[in-house]
Amino acid sequence: MSRAQPAGTPNGLLVVDKPAGITSADVVTRIRRALRMRRVGHTGTLDPMATGVLPICTGDATKLAGYLTADDKGYEAIFELGVETDTLDADGRVVSRREERAGEVGEAEVRAAMGEFVGEQWQVPPMYSAVKQGGTRLHELARAGQTVEREPRRVLVYEFDLRAFEAPASGRPRIRVSVAASKGTYVRSLARDLGDRLGCGAHVAALRRVRAGAFDESMAIPLDEVEPERAARALIAPADAVAHLPAVGVPPERLQAVASGRVLPFAALSAGAPPEGYLRLLTPAGRLVAIARARDGDVVYERVFPAAAQRAHAP
């Protein structure tokens, strides 16, 4: 995946390693200041206590956020058995203790229970989450002291593996797990449901996102190291950020028409059959000039990047 960007072109995707203790919005604010940019946005929140991969869009690439959030995620986490909290993680208030039962739980029982959570399932989102209900985010209701019934959501857990089982002579058992799941899956809810299945309750003691779609922690730079020169080297070009979409090259004589959003027949761009769904329209130099789709034989634009056409012949 290409990271090279022309000097002075702060448009692209930056994979940041988020530290614990701050919100995803705080990360955006700090990057705006560090890069002296106004147009910065994240592609999906991480809990304040969580660390790890947080893709950040800069400049014109903020238009791409909606095309990046549908990807699957990967996590590593520590669940502590025997204690439940109102936030389902270590930042919350303890609401239940079943430590005696937790002390009876063994590794084999944990493995068997975890296996029941692999595959498609209905999951109830946490009260402390950004999910909206009745136009209000659940965490706003929770902080106002309200608990409401939440609609379960269909999620898909691809992997839920036990990495370590720790049962100290004194203290509550902890399990280290890895999770690969679809968008919208809450690891905190997974901990809650596993704790209920084991009869002892559980909460997330630590959480790290190691992958968000095609972007993993090997690409991430620490937040405190984000500055213009380092960011320019790490920036992923817009065309590469959405590399999962089919690519169609735009002939040079059609670039200005595409950049201005002019309706064209798909045949004016390619002699082949139009791909299904969203597609990338690229300049001859491989820059992203638009995200579009083919409909009734015409090109329908979703997002257009006029500056790419202006740089079409740049090296």
C-alpha positions, 0 to 999 in steps of 0.5 A: 500500500503506497504511502507516498504523497506530494509535498504540501498535499495533506490529503489522505489517511493517517493510521494513528495508535490511540493512547488510553484515557482520551476520546477519538474526538480528542485525537482529532483535535490534537491532530488538527493542532499538530498539523495545523489543519481544519479538515480532520476526522476519524472513521469510527470511535474507540472507547476512551479506555481503549488503545490502538488503530484509529484511521484518521482522514485529512483534507479532502480525504474526509469525504472518504470516511463513509466508505471506510467504516464498514470494514471488519475489526480485530481486537485484543482484550483482557476480560476480568471475571466476577465483576460487572460494571455499568459501562461494561469496562474498567472505567465504570461503576461496579454494579455486581460481584460474583467472585465466588462463582468466578473462582470456580470457573476453569479454562475448559469451561471458558473455552467451551462458552466462548465457542458459542459466541462465534458466528452470527448473533444478536447483540444488545449494545451497551448503554454507554455507547454512541448508538442513537435511540430516539435521536439521542445517543445512549451514553447521553441517556446513561449519564442522565441516569436513564436505562432504556431497552435497546434494540439488539443488532445482528453482528458477526463474530469471526474469531473469539479465541482464548490466548491465556487463562489467568487464575491467581491464588488471590484475586479474580480470574482474567482471560486474554482474548482475541476477537475478529468481528463485523462492524458494530460489534461491541467487545464490551457486550461480548464480555458481558454476554460471556460473563452471563453465560459463565454465571459470574459476570465479567467486564473488559479490563483492557482493550486494544484494536489491532486492525480496522479493515485493511489498516493494522497496527504495523501502519500506526504511528503514536499520537504524540509523534504526529507532526507534519513531516512524520505525518506526510511520510505515513499518509496513505493516498486516498486511492489506496485508502479505498483500494477495496473498491474496483478501479476504473481508469479515466481517459485524460480527455475525460478528466475535467468532465469527471472532476466537474461531476458531469454525467457521462455514459460509463462507456466513455470511461471503459469498454468493459462491463461496469463493476457492481457497487461503488468504484474508484475513478482514477487519473492516469497517474493513479490518483483518486478523482471520484467515487462513483457507481454505474446506474442505467449505463451512466456514471453517478458520482458519490464523491468528487476530488477536482484537485486530482484532475488538476494534478493529473500530469504531476510526477 
